[in-house]
């Protein structure tokens, strides 16, 4: 059915079927109305025939009387070949004219005119000639025989019309070329729907005017009404079809001409408003206040001139406004100084000092407060910088101080291990010594790793690290990282799923530091990912940026905000039962930003997601 609806032949067939069933429905309606008006559904055929024939006979009798009054001679041949017989007599019985010779009749009528003339009409049982009476008798027989069939045909036509019209609307804009997936538009859909509606209304007005102009008689009225119904239905099909296409494309409202016009006007109003605001913003507060005051003063003076005519009153009024303007100029000048001070402080210039020597009242206190804020903020910033510098130096110095004895401890542990190997198998072998040596070696290695991370975190956060940016292929770097960690992921029960584009993705980065970022992130996954889950590593080239995305399910509840996870010494395991220093993500973020990239963490319930973003460069 869809192939039929979406094909051009099927749509043409449905249009023809709609038009034909519409014509049939209209004709059936007209026929039903005529039959109902003449009581075909309530009277017998003989009763209907009698009433219609007598109606014809009365009309003929009136016509005979009118003919006799104006042209008596024409009565001699006017009804010679007619199935209607008559006798025109005076009231006293004198026959004036007649064509009745005693034929058998079915119906007889008698009509009196002006109490002087009597016309008697006869409808014969058998019609000899093919005139209006014979035609009427024929249609009476046909109408009575088909009176219920016409109703049935009308109902069936309406049902078929509705069904075919529904199929036509359902297939509007659909083609078999793409299986009906896309809604195609035509030339009509390029016209805004409100403009199209106005054109359709104009055509309807013209059609109604033509219908009224050319409906003189009954036959002309029927022909005009039929033509009007035909064109009206064609317009209706086209109008509703384009309406359905626009609804399917969701463009009915958005592409209205009035909507477009309103958008243009709104855009023009916004542009004008922005231009005015830009002009106003370009004026300093000093001139804003003065111009506003002058405008109010001029307007007020104009009102005073209209109301008062006294020269003395006007002079006093002008002097008053001069004083007001001077006071406003002073206030504007002070506010301008305070505004400049606020802007300088907001810009970070903590050395700026407001001159309050010519300020009075609250203006002076506000200026002094701004100076106090400047001094206080300078002290706070100096103390914060000093504190951060002290923390960095402390971490660096302590790390170096720890590293020297720690190196000696590790070396001597190594020597102990070698001596223990020499004594292995001797009678004095002690397994406890070997166990203790292994514990000391493991914890010393952990302490060494923590010390190295502290030093690297300190250097990375302060930028005191050498970064050499070169063109790097992310596919190669990620493949190397996966090759190194693939077996470890399997040992921890993690299934790694990698998605990378086929073509290379190049960025400017320091390969050594970028590999350290990957190393920290994969170590973090091994420590905190839930065993038996999947780990997703995705590389995308999107909008000119390379996105490297790590996703895994955490085995610990992620109760910390994403920003807190990149702070130093913060770990996802709040109980701190697992190994780790809490510096891995902080180092990864610092190294990423030093290479011009962006580092972002997102969490959703137990989903942990890290996104690295770098600008993509050409492979040439």
C-alpha positions as CSV (number, residue, x, y, z in Angstrom):
1,X,0.0,0.0,0.0
2,X,2.8,2.4,0.8
3,X,4.5,1.8,-2.6
4,X,1.2,2.6,-4.2
5,X,0.7,5.8,-2.1
6,X,4.2,7.0,-2.7
7,X,4.3,6.4,-6.4
8,X,3.4,9.2,-8.9
9,X,0.9,7.0,-10.7
10,X,-0.8,6.1,-7.5
11,X,-1.1,9.7,-6.5
12,X,-2.5,10.6,-9.9
13,X,-5.0,7.8,-9.6
14,X,-6.1,8.9,-6.1
15,X,-6.6,12.5,-7.3
16,X,-8.7,11.3,-10.2
17,X,-10.7,9.0,-7.9
18,X,-11.2,11.9,-5.4
19,X,-12.5,14.2,-8.2
20,X,-14.8,11.5,-9.6
21,X,-16.3,10.5,-6.3
22,X,-16.7,14.2,-5.4
23,X,-18.7,14.8,-8.6
24,X,-20.7,11.6,-7.9
25,X,-21.3,12.8,-4.3
26,X,-22.5,16.3,-5.4
27,X,-24.8,14.9,-8.2
28,X,-26.2,12.4,-5.7
29,X,-26.8,15.1,-3.2
30,X,-28.6,17.3,-5.8
31,X,-30.7,14.3,-6.9
32,X,-31.5,13.4,-3.3
33,X,-32.5,17.0,-2.6
34,X,-34.8,17.1,-5.7
35,X,-36.4,13.8,-4.8
36,X,-36.9,14.7,-1.2
37,X,-38.3,18.1,-2.2
38,X,-40.9,16.3,-4.4
39,X,-41.7,13.8,-1.7
40,X,-40.3,10.8,-3.6
41,X,-39.4,9.2,-0.2
42,X,-42.8,9.7,1.3
43,X,-45.5,9.2,-1.4
44,X,-46.3,6.5,-3.9
45,X,-45.4,6.9,-7.6
46,X,-49.0,7.6,-8.6
47,X,-49.4,10.3,-6.0
48,X,-46.1,11.9,-7.1
49,X,-47.1,11.6,-10.8
50,X,-50.5,13.1,-10.1
51,X,-49.2,16.1,-8.2
52,X,-46.4,16.9,-10.7
53,X,-48.7,16.4,-13.7
54,X,-51.5,18.6,-12.2
55,X,-48.8,21.2,-11.5
56,X,-47.8,21.2,-15.2
57,X,-51.5,21.3,-16.2
58,X,-52.2,24.3,-14.0
59,X,-49.2,26.1,-15.5
60,X,-50.4,25.3,-19.0
61,X,-53.9,26.6,-18.2
62,X,-52.5,29.8,-17.0
63,X,-50.3,30.0,-20.2
64,X,-53.4,29.4,-22.4
65,X,-55.3,32.2,-20.6
66,X,-52.4,34.6,-21.0
67,X,-52.0,33.7,-24.7
68,X,-55.7,34.2,-25.3
69,X,-55.6,37.7,-23.8
70,X,-52.6,38.8,-25.9
71,X,-52.8,36.7,-29.1
72,X,-55.9,34.6,-29.5
73,X,-55.0,33.4,-33.0
74,X,-51.9,31.5,-31.7
75,X,-54.2,29.2,-29.7
76,X,-55.2,27.4,-32.9
77,X,-51.8,25.9,-33.4
78,X,-49.9,26.4,-30.1
79,X,-50.9,23.0,-28.6
80,X,-51.4,20.9,-31.8
81,X,-48.4,18.7,-31.1
82,X,-48.7,18.6,-27.3
83,X,-49.7,15.9,-25.0
84,X,-51.8,18.5,-23.1
85,X,-55.5,19.0,-24.0
86,X,-57.5,22.0,-23.0
87,X,-60.9,23.7,-23.3
88,X,-61.3,27.5,-22.9
89,X,-64.9,28.5,-22.1
90,X,-66.7,31.5,-20.8
91,X,-68.5,31.3,-17.5
92,X,-71.8,30.8,-19.3
93,X,-70.5,27.7,-21.1
94,X,-69.5,29.2,-24.4
95,X,-66.5,27.4,-25.8
96,X,-63.8,29.8,-27.0
97,X,-61.0,27.4,-28.0
98,X,-60.3,23.7,-27.5
99,X,-58.0,20.9,-28.8
100,X,-59.7,18.1,-26.7
101,X,-61.5,15.5,-28.7
102,X,-62.6,13.1,-26.0
103,X,-59.3,11.2,-25.5
104,X,-58.9,9.1,-22.4
105,X,-57.3,11.1,-19.6
106,X,-55.5,10.4,-16.4
107,X,-55.9,13.8,-14.6
108,X,-58.1,16.8,-15.1
109,X,-57.8,20.3,-13.7
110,X,-60.1,23.3,-13.9
111,X,-58.8,26.9,-13.4
112,X,-61.0,30.0,-13.4
113,X,-59.7,33.5,-14.3
114,X,-61.4,36.8,-13.4
115,X,-64.7,35.0,-12.8
116,X,-65.2,35.2,-16.6
117,X,-63.1,32.4,-18.1
118,X,-62.6,28.8,-17.3
119,X,-59.7,26.7,-18.6
120,X,-60.0,23.0,-18.2
121,X,-56.9,20.9,-18.7
122,X,-56.5,17.2,-19.5
123,X,-53.5,14.9,-19.0
124,X,-53.9,11.9,-21.3
125,X,-53.3,8.4,-20.2
126,X,-50.9,7.8,-23.1
127,X,-48.4,10.3,-24.5
128,X,-48.3,10.6,-28.3
129,X,-45.6,13.3,-28.5
130,X,-42.2,13.7,-26.8
131,X,-42.7,17.0,-25.0
132,X,-42.2,18.3,-21.5
133,X,-44.9,16.2,-20.0
134,X,-43.4,13.0,-21.5
135,X,-40.0,14.0,-20.3
136,X,-41.3,14.7,-16.8
137,X,-43.1,11.3,-16.8
138,X,-39.9,9.6,-17.8
139,X,-37.9,11.2,-15.0
140,X,-40.7,10.4,-12.5
141,X,-40.4,6.7,-13.3
142,X,-36.6,6.8,-13.3
143,X,-36.4,8.9,-10.0
144,X,-38.9,6.7,-8.2
145,X,-37.1,3.5,-9.4
146,X,-33.6,4.8,-8.4
147,X,-34.5,6.9,-5.3
148,X,-32.8,4.6,-2.8
149,X,-30.0,3.7,-5.2
150,X,-29.1,7.4,-5.4
151,X,-28.7,7.6,-1.6
152,X,-26.6,4.4,-1.6
153,X,-24.4,5.7,-4.4
154,X,-24.0,9.0,-2.6
155,X,-22.9,7.3,0.7
156,X,-20.5,4.9,-1.1
157,X,-19.0,7.9,-3.1
158,X,-18.5,9.8,0.1
159,X,-16.8,6.8,1.8
160,X,-14.5,6.2,-1.2
161,X,-13.8,9.9,-1.4
162,X,-12.7,10.1,2.2
163,X,-10.6,6.9,1.9
164,X,-8.8,8.0,-1.2
165,X,-8.3,11.5,0.2
166,X,-6.8,10.0,3.4
167,X,-4.4,7.9,1.3
168,X,-3.5,11.0,-0.8
169,X,-2.7,13.0,2.4
170,X,-0.7,10.2,4.0
171,X,1.4,9.9,0.9
172,X,1.9,13.6,0.4
173,X,5.6,14.5,0.0
174,X,6.7,10.8,0.2
175,X,8.5,9.1,-2.7
176,X,9.4,5.5,-3.4
177,X,13.0,6.6,-4.2
178,X,14.0,6.6,-0.6
179,X,11.3,4.4,0.8
180,X,9.2,7.3,2.0
181,X,11.8,8.2,4.7
182,X,12.2,11.9,3.5
183,X,9.4,14.4,3.0
184,X,10.0,16.1,-0.3
185,X,8.8,19.6,-1.1
186,X,7.8,21.2,-4.4
187,X,7.4,24.6,-5.9
188,X,4.2,25.3,-3.9
189,X,5.9,24.7,-0.6
190,X,8.3,27.5,-1.4
191,X,5.4,30.0,-1.0
192,X,4.8,30.9,2.6
193,X,1.6,29.3,3.9
194,X,-0.1,32.6,4.8
195,X,0.6,34.1,1.4
196,X,-0.7,30.9,-0.2
197,X,-3.9,31.1,2.0
198,X,-4.5,34.7,0.8
199,X,-4.1,33.6,-2.8
200,X,-6.6,30.8,-2.3
201,X,-9.0,33.1,-0.6
202,X,-8.7,35.6,-3.5
203,X,-9.4,32.7,-6.0
204,X,-12.5,31.7,-4.0
205,X,-13.8,35.3,-4.0
206,X,-13.4,35.3,-7.8
207,X,-15.2,32.0,-8.2
208,X,-18.1,33.1,-5.9
209,X,-18.4,36.3,-8.0
210,X,-18.5,34.3,-11.2
211,X,-21.0,31.9,-9.7
212,X,-23.3,34.8,-8.8
213,X,-22.8,36.5,-12.2
214,X,-23.6,33.5,-14.5
215,X,-26.4,31.9,-12.5
216,X,-29.4,33.3,-14.4
217,X,-31.7,30.3,-14.9
218,X,-32.0,26.9,-13.3
219,X,-29.9,25.2,-15.8
220,X,-27.2,27.9,-15.8
221,X,-27.2,27.8,-12.0
222,X,-26.7,24.0,-11.9
223,X,-23.9,24.2,-14.4
224,X,-22.2,27.1,-12.5
225,X,-22.6,25.3,-9.2
226,X,-21.2,22.1,-10.6
227,X,-18.2,24.0,-12.1
228,X,-17.7,25.9,-8.9
229,X,-17.8,22.7,-6.8
230,X,-15.2,21.0,-9.2
231,X,-12.7,23.9,-9.0
232,X,-13.3,24.3,-5.3
233,X,-12.5,20.6,-4.6
234,X,-9.3,20.8,-6.8
235,X,-8.2,23.8,-4.8
236,X,-9.1,22.0,-1.6
237,X,-7.0,19.0,-2.5
238,X,-3.9,21.1,-3.4
239,X,-4.3,23.3,-0.3
240,X,-4.6,20.4,2.2
241,X,-1.8,18.4,0.5
242,X,0.7,21.3,0.9
243,X,-0.6,21.8,4.4
244,X,0.1,18.1,5.2
245,X,3.6,18.3,3.7
246,X,4.4,21.4,5.8
247,X,3.1,19.7,8.9
248,X,5.3,16.6,8.2
249,X,8.3,18.9,7.7
250,X,7.5,21.0,10.8
251,X,7.7,24.1,8.6
252,X,4.1,25.3,8.8
253,X,4.7,28.0,11.4
254,X,8.4,28.7,11.1
255,X,8.2,29.6,7.4
256,X,5.1,31.9,7.6
257,X,5.7,35.2,6.0
258,X,4.3,37.1,9.0
259,X,6.7,35.1,11.3
260,X,9.7,35.9,9.0
261,X,8.6,39.6,8.9
262,X,8.3,39.7,12.7
263,X,11.8,38.1,13.0
264,X,13.2,40.7,10.7
265,X,11.5,43.5,12.6
266,X,12.6,42.1,15.9
267,X,16.2,41.8,14.6
268,X,16.0,45.3,13.3
269,X,14.7,46.5,16.7
270,X,17.5,44.6,18.5
271,X,20.1,46.0,16.2
272,X,18.8,49.5,16.7
273,X,18.7,49.0,20.5
274,X,22.2,47.6,20.5
275,X,23.4,50.6,18.5
276,X,21.7,53.0,20.9
277,X,23.1,51.2,23.9
278,X,26.5,51.1,22.4
279,X,26.3,54.9,21.8
280,X,25.0,55.4,25.4
281,X,27.7,53.2,26.8
282,X,30.3,55.2,24.9
283,X,29.3,58.3,26.9
284,X,30.8,58.6,30.3
285,X,28.7,58.8,33.4
286,X,29.6,62.4,33.8
287,X,28.0,63.4,30.5
288,X,25.1,61.0,31.0
289,X,24.0,62.8,34.2
290,X,24.6,66.3,32.7
291,X,22.7,65.5,29.5
292,X,19.8,64.0,31.4
293,X,19.6,66.9,33.7
294,X,19.8,69.4,30.8
295,X,17.0,67.6,29.0
296,X,14.8,67.6,32.1
297,X,15.6,71.3,32.6
298,X,14.7,72.3,29.0
299,X,11.5,70.3,29.1
300,X,10.5,71.8,32.4
301,X,11.4,75.3,31.3
302,X,9.2,74.9,28.2
303,X,6.3,73.9,30.4
304,X,6.9,76.9,32.7
305,X,6.9,79.3,29.7
306,X,3.6,77.9,28.5
307,X,2.1,78.1,32.0
308,X,3.6,81.3,33.5
309,X,4.2,84.6,31.7
310,X,5.9,86.5,34.5
311,X,9.5,87.5,33.7
312,X,10.6,87.6,37.3
313,X,9.3,84.0,37.9
314,X,11.1,82.8,34.8
315,X,14.4,84.5,35.9
316,X,14.2,82.9,39.4
317,X,13.4,79.6,37.8
318,X,16.4,79.8,35.4
319,X,18.7,80.7,38.4
320,X,17.4,77.7,40.3
321,X,18.1,75.4,37.4
322,X,21.6,76.8,37.0
323,X,22.3,75.9,40.6
324,X,20.9,72.5,40.1
325,X,23.1,71.9,37.0
326,X,26.2,73.0,39.0
327,X,25.4,70.6,41.8
328,X,24.7,67.8,39.3
329,X,28.1,68.6,37.6
330,X,29.9,68.2,40.9
331,X,28.0,64.9,41.7
332,X,28.8,63.6,38.2
333,X,32.4,64.5,38.5
334,X,32.7,62.6,41.9
335,X,30.8,59.6,40.6
336,X,33.1,59.5,37.6
337,X,36.1,59.3,39.9
338,X,34.5,56.5,41.9
339,X,33.5,54.7,38.8
340,X,37.0,54.8,37.4
341,X,38.3,53.5,40.8
342,X,35.9,50.6,40.8
343,X,36.8,49.6,37.3
344,X,40.5,49.8,38.0
345,X,40.1,47.6,41.1
346,X,37.9,45.1,39.2
347,X,40.6,44.9,36.5
348,X,43.1,43.9,39.2
349,X,45.0,47.2,39.7
350,X,45.2,47.1,43.5
351,X,47.7,50.1,43.6
352,X,45.1,52.6,42.4
353,X,44.2,55.3,44.9
354,X,41.1,57.5,44.8
355,X,41.7,61.2,45.4
356,X,39.1,62.1,48.1
357,X,40.5,65.6,48.9
358,X,37.6,67.4,47.1
359,X,34.9,64.9,48.0
360,X,32.2,65.5,50.7
361,X,29.8,63.5,52.8
362,X,29.0,60.0,51.6
363,X,31.1,60.4,48.5
364,X,34.2,60.9,50.6
365,X,33.4,57.8,52.8
366,X,32.8,55.7,49.7
367,X,36.1,56.7,48.2
368,X,38.0,56.0,51.4
369,X,36.2,52.5,51.5
370,X,37.5,51.8,48.0
371,X,41.0,52.8,49.0
372,X,40.7,50.5,52.1
373,X,39.5,47.6,49.8
374,X,42.5,48.2,47.5
375,X,44.9,48.0,50.4
376,X,43.2,45.0,52.0
377,X,43.1,43.1,48.8
378,X,46.8,43.8,48.1
379,X,47.7,42.4,51.5
380,X,45.5,39.4,51.0
381,X,46.9,38.7,47.5
382,X,50.5,39.1,48.8
383,X,49.8,36.7,51.7
384,X,48.2,34.2,49.4
385,X,51.0,34.3,46.9
386,X,53.5,34.0,49.7
387,X,51.6,31.1,51.2
388,X,51.4,29.3,47.8
389,X,55.1,29.9,47.2
390,X,55.9,28.6,50.7
391,X,53.8,25.5,50.0
392,X,55.5,24.8,46.7
393,X,59.0,25.4,48.1
394,X,58.2,23.2,51.1
395,X,56.9,20.4,49.0
396,X,59.9,20.6,46.7
397,X,62.5,20.9,49.5
398,X,60.9,18.1,51.6
399,X,60.7,15.9,48.5
400,X,64.4,16.4,47.7
401,X,65.3,15.9,51.4
402,X,63.3,12.6,51.5
403,X,64.6,11.4,48.2
404,X,68.3,11.4,49.3
405,X,68.0,9.0,52.3
406,X,65.3,7.1,50.5
407,X,67.7,6.3,47.7
408,X,70.2,5.0,50.2
409,X,67.6,2.8,51.8
410,X,66.5,1.4,48.4
411,X,70.2,0.7,47.6
412,X,70.9,-1.1,50.8
413,X,67.7,-3.1,50.4
414,X,69.0,-4.2,47.1
415,X,72.3,-5.2,48.7
416,X,70.3,-7.2,51.3
417,X,68.5,-9.0,48.6
418,X,71.7,-10.0,46.9
419,X,73.2,-11.2,50.2
420,X,70.0,-13.1,50.9
421,X,70.4,-14.8,47.5
422,X,73.9,-15.9,48.4
423,X,72.7,-17.5,51.7
424,X,69.7,-19.2,50.2
425,X,69.9,-23.0,50.7
426,X,72.2,-22.7,53.7
427,X,71.2,-24.2,57.1
428,X,70.9,-20.7,58.7
429,X,68.4,-19.5,56.1
430,X,65.6,-17.4,57.7
431,X,62.3,-16.9,55.7
432,X,61.2,-14.1,58.0
433,X,64.2,-12.0,56.9
434,X,63.2,-12.5,53.2
435,X,59.6,-11.5,54.0
436,X,60.6,-8.4,55.9
437,X,63.0,-7.4,53.1
438,X,60.3,-7.6,50.5
439,X,57.9,-5.5,52.6
440,X,60.6,-2.8,53.1
441,X,61.4,-2.9,49.4
442,X,57.7,-2.6,48.3
443,X,57.0,0.3,50.7
444,X,60.2,2.1,49.8
445,X,59.3,1.9,46.1
446,X,55.9,3.3,47.0
447,X,57.5,6.1,49.0
448,X,59.9,6.8,46.1
449,X,56.9,7.0,43.6
450,X,55.1,9.4,46.0
451,X,58.3,11.6,46.2
452,X,58.7,11.7,42.4
453,X,55.0,12.5,42.0
454,X,55.3,15.4,44.5
455,X,58.2,16.9,42.6
456,X,56.5,16.5,39.3
457,X,53.2,17.9,40.6
458,X,55.1,20.9,42.0
459,X,56.9,21.6,38.7
460,X,53.7,21.0,36.6
461,X,51.5,23.3,38.7
462,X,54.1,26.1,38.6
463,X,55.0,25.7,34.9
464,X,58.6,24.9,35.9
465,X,58.9,22.1,33.3
466,X,60.2,21.9,29.8
467,X,57.6,21.3,27.1
468,X,58.6,20.7,23.5
469,X,55.6,20.8,21.2
470,X,55.8,18.6,18.0
471,X,53.4,17.2,15.5
472,X,52.1,14.0,17.1
473,X,49.7,11.3,15.8
474,X,47.2,10.5,18.5
475,X,46.4,7.1,16.9
476,X,50.0,6.0,17.4
477,X,50.3,7.3,21.0
478,X,47.1,5.7,22.0
479,X,48.0,2.4,20.3
480,X,51.3,2.4,22.3
481,X,49.5,3.0,25.5
482,X,46.9,0.3,24.8
483,X,49.7,-2.2,23.9
484,X,51.4,-1.5,27.3
485,X,48.3,-1.7,29.4
486,X,46.3,-4.3,27.5
487,X,47.6,-7.3,29.5
488,X,47.3,-5.4,32.8
489,X,43.6,-4.6,32.0
490,X,42.9,-8.3,31.4
491,X,44.6,-9.3,34.6
492,X,42.3,-6.9,36.5
493,X,39.2,-8.3,34.7
494,X,38.6,-5.1,32.7
495,X,37.5,-5.3,29.1
496,X,38.9,-2.4,27.0
497,X,36.9,-1.2,24.0
498,X,38.7,1.2,21.7
499,X,37.2,3.3,19.0
500,X,39.5,5.4,16.8
501,X,39.1,6.9,13.3
502,X,40.8,5.2,10.4
503,X,42.6,8.4,9.3
504,X,45.4,9.9,11.5
505,X,44.6,12.7,13.9
506,X,47.5,15.1,14.4
507,X,48.0,17.6,17.2
508,X,50.8,19.7,18.6
509,X,52.0,18.0,21.8
510,X,55.0,16.8,23.8
511,X,54.9,13.1,23.2
512,X,56.7,12.3,26.5
513,X,54.4,14.4,28.6
514,X,51.2,13.3,26.8
515,X,52.2,9.6,27.3
516,X,52.6,10.4,31.0
517,X,49.0,11.8,31.0
518,X,47.8,8.5,29.4
519,X,49.8,6.5,31.9
520,X,48.3,8.3,34.8
521,X,44.7,8.0,33.5
522,X,45.1,4.2,32.8
523,X,46.7,3.7,36.2
524,X,43.8,5.5,37.7
525,X,41.4,3.2,35.9
526,X,43.2,0.1,37.1
527,X,43.1,1.3,40.7
528,X,39.5,2.5,40.8
529,X,37.5,0.7,38.0
530,X,35.1,-2.1,39.0
531,X,36.4,-5.5,38.0
532,X,34.4,-7.3,35.3
533,X,33.2,-4.1,33.6
534,X,34.1,-2.4,30.3
535,X,36.5,0.5,29.8
536,X,35.9,2.7,26.8
537,X,38.7,4.6,25.1
538,X,37.4,6.9,22.3
539,X,39.2,9.2,19.9
540,X,37.1,11.7,17.9
541,X,37.8,14.5,15.5
542,X,35.0,16.9,16.1
543,X,34.7,20.6,15.1
544,X,38.5,21.0,14.6
545,X,39.4,19.5,18.0
546,X,40.7,16.1,18.9
547,X,38.7,14.6,21.8
548,X,40.3,11.7,23.8
549,X,37.7,10.2,26.1
550,X,38.2,7.7,28.9
551,X,35.2,6.1,30.5
552,X,34.9,3.5,33.2
553,X,32.6,2.4,36.1
554,X,34.0,3.2,39.5
555,X,34.0,0.6,42.3
556,X,33.8,3.4,44.9
557,X,31.0,5.8,45.3
558,X,31.9,9.1,43.6
559,X,30.8,11.5,46.3
560,X,33.2,14.3,45.2
561,X,32.5,17.0,42.7
562,X,34.5,16.6,39.4
563,X,36.6,19.7,40.1
564,X,37.7,18.3,43.5
565,X,39.0,15.2,42.0
566,X,41.8,17.1,40.2
567,X,43.0,18.7,43.5
568,X,46.2,17.5,44.9
569,X,46.1,14.5,47.4
570,X,42.4,14.0,46.7
571,X,41.5,10.3,45.9
572,X,38.3,8.7,44.7
573,X,38.7,6.2,47.5
574,X,37.7,8.3,50.5
575,X,38.6,5.5,52.9
576,X,42.2,5.6,51.4
577,X,42.4,1.8,51.6
578,X,43.9,1.5,48.1
579,X,47.4,2.5,47.0
580,X,47.8,5.9,45.5
581,X,48.9,9.4,46.3
582,X,46.0,11.4,44.9
583,X,48.3,13.3,42.6
584,X,47.8,11.4,39.3
585,X,44.8,13.4,38.0
586,X,46.3,16.7,39.2
587,X,49.5,16.0,37.3
588,X,47.6,14.8,34.2
589,X,45.5,18.0,34.2
590,X,48.6,20.3,34.6
591,X,50.5,18.5,31.9
592,X,47.5,18.7,29.5
593,X,47.1,22.4,30.0
594,X,50.8,23.0,29.6
595,X,50.5,21.5,26.2
596,X,47.6,23.8,25.2
597,X,44.9,21.2,25.8
598,X,41.8,21.1,28.0
599,X,41.2,18.5,30.8
600,X,37.6,17.8,31.9
601,X,36.2,15.3,34.4
602,X,32.5,14.3,34.4
603,X,30.7,12.0,36.8
604,X,27.2,10.5,36.5
605,X,26.4,8.1,39.4
606,X,29.2,5.5,39.1
607,X,30.3,6.5,35.6
608,X,33.7,8.3,35.6
609,X,34.6,10.1,32.4
610,X,37.7,12.1,31.5
611,X,37.9,14.2,28.3
612,X,41.1,15.5,26.8
613,X,40.7,18.2,24.1
614,X,43.5,19.4,21.7
615,X,43.3,21.6,18.6
616,X,43.7,19.4,15.4
617,X,46.4,20.4,12.9
618,X,46.8,19.5,9.3
619,X,48.7,16.4,8.4
620,X,50.8,18.2,5.8
